């Protein structure tokens, strides 16, 4: 039985594409930044909260901070927001969680949060222009930044996380 050159090329190309696609998914959809010696300082933001008051990242300095990018249209956001509430209840004043809504209409995000009963559980801010997401080179929703007390991005997670993954990242920073 003889295999044609065309068949070998098609099979090779398919394997190459499958490998590249798999690596792309693993890197981008569940990439957790590897530990390193030098950290990038998180850029500042000034965004409105649920009451329309401007909140900046530096307003909540001095604690470990988590910035979670979410949207009402993301199927993962509900579970993540609820897990972040649980995390905040465990770590109390050692942790500030900023839930940054990416919905283009902040009223949609507010209604979503209210329907879940979470409006007073986390610090919700609204970025209908998506400026901060672009500043931190966001890729997916949800997406999360874990910052140390100095404001350095210690972990940047693309895609959804479990409660256990969230807690592991917070513990790593608090150590």
N, C-alpha and C positions, 0 to 999 in steps of 0.2 A: 504494500500500500504506500502510495507516494503522497506526501503532503505538499500542496502548492505553496509557492512563495507568498501569494496573496493571503492564504489562510494564516500563515505564520505571522505576517504583518498585522492582520486584523486581531489575532489573539494577543500579540504583544502590545498593540495599541490599547486594547481593552484592559489588559492587566495594568498597564501604566496609568490609564485614566482611573481605574478603580483604586489603585494604591494612592494616587495623588488626591482623589476625592476623599478617601478615608482619612488621610493625614490632614487635609484641610478641615474636615469636620472635627477631628480630635483636637486640633490646635485651636480653632476658632470658637467652637461651640461649648467647649468645656475646659478651656485653657485657664489654668490658675498660674499666675506669675510665679516663677521659681524664686526661691530665696536668693537674695543678693546683698552685697555690702552697701551699695549706694542706692538710695531710694529717690523717687521723683516726688517733689512736693505737689500736692493736689492744687490745681488752679482754683482761684476764688470764684464765687458766684454771688449774685444778688438777685434773689427770686422771691416772688410773693408767696406767702403761706395761705391757708384757708381763709383767714380774715383780711387778706389783701395787704398785710404788712410785709415789708421787705425783710428777708432773712439772708444772712451771709454765712458762708462756711466758717468764717472766723468767729461768728457769734457763739458758736458751740465748741470753741477750742478748750483744750485741757482734758478731754476725755478721748477714749477710742471712739472713732466715728465710722459709721457705715453709711454710704450713699448708695441707695438702691434705686435704679431706674426701672420704672414700671409703667404700664398703661392698661386701661380698662379692656382693651381689645386683646391683650395677651392672655392666652389660656393658662399661663404659669403664674401670673401675678397674684391671683387670689391666694393660692397656697403659700407663696413666698411672703406676702404681706402678713398673713396670719402667723407664719413661723417667726418673722421678725418681731412681732408683738410678744410672742413667747420668749424670744431671746432677750428682749428689753426687760421683761418681767424678772428674768433670772439675774441679769447683770446690772440692773437698776441704774444708779448714777455713774457707774464705770463706763457706760456705753450710751452714745447718742446715735439714734437711727434716723436718717433723713430719707424720706420716701419721696423721690423726685418723679412727678407725673409727666409723662411724655405725650399725653393726649393733646391734640391741637385745640380743643375747647376745654378750659379748666372746669367748666360747669359739669361736664361729663365725668371728669375725674373725681370731683367733689361728690357727685351723686353716687358714684361707684363706691367710694370710701364710706359714705354714710350708709349705704345699703349693707355693707359688711359690718357696720358698727365699730369701725376702727378710727373714726375721725379724731378722737382725742388720745389715741394710743401711741402714735408716732408723730414726728415732725414732718408734716406734709408740705411740700413746696411744688410749684407748678411752673413748667418751662414749655410753654406752648410754641416757642420758636425753636426748641430743641438745641439751643446754643451750648449749654453745658455738656450735653451728651456728645456733641461734635468736638468740644474742647478736649475731652478726655479720650477721644478716639473710640467712642462706643461702637459696638458692632451688633449686639443682639438685645432683645428684651425678653426676660429681665437681664439686667447687667448690674454688677455690684462692685463698689470700691470699698476696701477696708483700709482705714487710715489710722496711723498711730497717733499718740497725743501731740506730736509735733506737726501733724498734718501731712506726713509722708504716705504715699500710696504703698502699702505693704503687700496687698493682694488685689488683683483685678480679675474678677470672674465674669466670663462671657457665658450667658445662658443660665438656666435654672439651677437652684441648689436645694439640697435637703436641709432640714434643721441641723442635722449632725455636721454637715459641711460648714454651715454658718458658724456654729459653735466652735468647731476646730480652728477656724480662721481667727475668731475673736480670742480664743485661748492662746494661740500662737503669738498674737500681738501683746497680750497682757503679761506674758511670761517675762 
